[in-house]
Amino acid sequence: MTTSAATKTVLITGASSGIGEATARRLAAQGHRVLLGARRTERLAALAKELRHGGAPAAHRELDVTSLDSVQAFAAAAIEEFGRIDVLVNNAGVMPLSPIADLRIAEWEQMIDVNLRGVLFGIAAVLPQMRRQGGGHIVNVSSVSGHRVDPTAAVYSATKFAVAALSEGLRQESRDVRVTVVSPGFTRSELTDRGGSAEARAAARAAAEQLAIPASAIADAIAFAIDQPANVDVNELVVRPTAQG
Ligand code: NDP
């Protein structure tokens, strides 16, 4: 572990796998204090324990980003554990892909609840504390699908375009809080393990197997944005496999 002078308290949603887990490892290795949140608490507990063994201050809490109460309790836990909130990485996300005509309405609602409402709840839970502290940083994990639309990904894209819009609005309204959107392309994770139509899931998996970059590549981008000086706001990073069209 290398400890820099600017160690921060970082809250990470969706830290139980994929990009969130890799981000927790990356930031903890730099000496940042991390609070890990997700629903699969046994995974979080194991990861937090491993990070603590490596010398990093790490804690975890059960978190469901679709519940404002749960997200507010997560923010309160950061204050309780570490006394402040410097960075929120709004990473939790779901991607059950399917054509609109399939009318998988429960999955549309889930994407809106996790990918969009969850990000808004995260902002609501930490912004007052960041303003009290006179600074902070919100990192929203969007997607290449926040820049382009593809068949079977219309609703997913809609949530990610919305994250880009609200991030830009928050940035314009903020003079003390930095706002970063990180947009990954195909990245190795568990994102295609759940939900969506069988055909769409198989196609996404095949593409990911062929192209995907490690989750650590996205974690590196997030760490880069976090580690800039307070007056430098990296607003957008798109990180995708070189071979992705
Ligand atoms: P994973 O499926 O590996 O990770 C998703 C994380 O979100 C898990 O930790 C999961 O934890 C958490 N999560 C899901 N629902 C909830 C919820 N209701 N409350 C709290 N946590 C929740 O996928 P990725 O690591 O790939 O996904 C991370 C982000 O990256 C997402 O926003 C995704 O859209 C984005 N992304 C990923 C790409 C890729 O190719 N992998 C490409 C572009 C963007 P748990 O189930 O334990 O709650």
Residues whose N, C-alpha, C, O or C-beta is under 5 A from the ligand:
A	BS01	NDP	G14 A15 S16 S17 G18 I19 G20 G37 A38 R39 R40 L63 D64 V65 T66 N91 A92 G93 V94 V114 V141 S142 S143 V144 P184 G185 F186 T187 R188 S189 E190 L191
